[in-house]
Amino acid sequence: MSWGTELWDQFDNLEKHTQWGIDVLEKYIKFVKERTEIELSYAKQLRNLSKKYQPKKNSKEEEEYRYTSTRAFLATLNEMNDYAGQHEVISENMTSLITAELTRYVQELKQERKSHFHDGRKAQQHIETCWKQLEASKRRFERDCKEADRAQQYFEKMDADINVTKADVEKARQQAQLRHQMAEDSKAEYSSTLQKFNSEQHEHYYTHIPNIFQKIQEMEERRIVRIGESMKTFAEVDRQVIPIIGKCLDEITKAAESVDHKNDSQMVIEAFKSGFEPPGDVDFEDFTQPMKRTVSESSLSNSRGDGKSEPKFGSKSKGKLWPFIKKNKLMSLLTSPHQPPPPPPASASPSAVPNGPQSPKQQKEPLSHRFNEFMTSKPKIHCFRSLKRGLSLKLGAGPEDFSNLPPEQRRKKLQQKVDELNRDIQKEMDSRDALTKMKDVYIKNPQMGDAASVDHRLAELGQNIEKLRLEVQKFEGWLAEVEGRLPARGEQPRRQSGVYEAQNASGVNSCAQDRESSPDGSYTEEQSQETEMKVPATDFDDEFDDEEPLPTIGTCKALYTFEGQNEGTISVAEGEMLYVIEEDKGDGWTRIRRNEDEEGYVPTSYVEVYLDKNAKDS
């Protein structure tokens, strides 16, 4: 089976077929190229997807990835990144092994095809030239034969005519002989040309064309084999990454199997456990008996008395519910005027009660009276320090000892700080050891450097290490304090310390409960400081020497009678004129003052406010 013998007369069709074969090859190259672009785009999208859901460094999200479920998700993201890398490998291998190779082969194929068909056209042109020569020789022979025949007939005519001279007859005879000779010469030339053409034609159709067509056939077969090999490579490139992709999927499965719901639940406990005991039972308050308010019942303490002259310290009061309250009432009263007044206990917000607060449960005293009682109580120094600490926390200044956190969370933060400082110390010590070795090398080999040049840096490292050690000691002391105060596992937490159990004064009991239950961080006071409760009241009062009453910004007239029955409010009578010291901040309450000792909040809808011009301008 040879194109040279079977397709000797299909030169043009072979030319079209081989061009079609090259077009198919280029089409396949384009297909592979687009496949590589898809793989690259897919890998890029996978990487972007993995990056999008990766936790940001030094953010809250990074802390959330300590749970097994989120760690499994993180492992999935990392494996997807590797999965994307394998698709990039597919793209690279297809580009180098298929696209680049076939592109180069197509160029070679085009050159080879051009050469073969050039030789074929050259052979065809040669045989066509031989044919034209044969035709010219044939026509010349035919013309000479006709001329010779006419000359012979003319001679015979002249010879038969008696009127023609002998000379004319001789001339006609010579002309006839000449034409016959020319015809013979043309015959010989035509015969020679014919033999030559037959030889060339045989050589053309049995030697040259078969050889050229055979080369074209071999070229086309190589093209077919090459495209088949490329298709095989196309599959092999995918097959080579299947084991790695399988490992990625196996790692994802392994990560999914590592999810431990029990461990995550325990980590939630460790993350949010406060270390407090649940609140106890609420005491019954008998309102049928006249009750005398004490300092512990005011807004300066979260615990309530039960009407007895000596409150039981071990009783479980409503003040113990503070972990479930958003704000401490004391903080609401004593923070900046920008803080809204505390809402009445029976309503969501003051503005939500159009008819004013609900009926009173018991008579309340003005805030200034309760505040004076608080300042004149001698054993309140701990509460005031806790108050200052709570205020500083609300202003955004977090304490260095993390005293604003519950005990368990504080212990974790302190432990993390100690570990961090120890790592810093180790880094500094490693740097110091390296510099020391460098200094020794400089001492032994002065030409390598000046040993004195590292002394300053060594001194700095020594100072840094000393500072870090002092910091570690400080935080370890706070950690020891917290660990010493935290109840052991299985041990019932105590509500109060032994020192406070020995106190009988209601003010002391109230303050102690504030230390144990206030969310402003006062529970972290050191036990050794409890003896400071005997500090004279003058030391405590000095803390408030700089406090000045708020200036008046206008006046107001009461449109209706309002019974101030809730903490922080004040009663007014219809038509009464009072001073305005704080405008309505959008919560429906206005802060007013009757005299130096009486001030509080009233509903804005109950009064008609007349602000001073300066206050309006400001």
Disulfide bonds with the S-S distance in Angstrom:
Cys383-Cys511 1.85
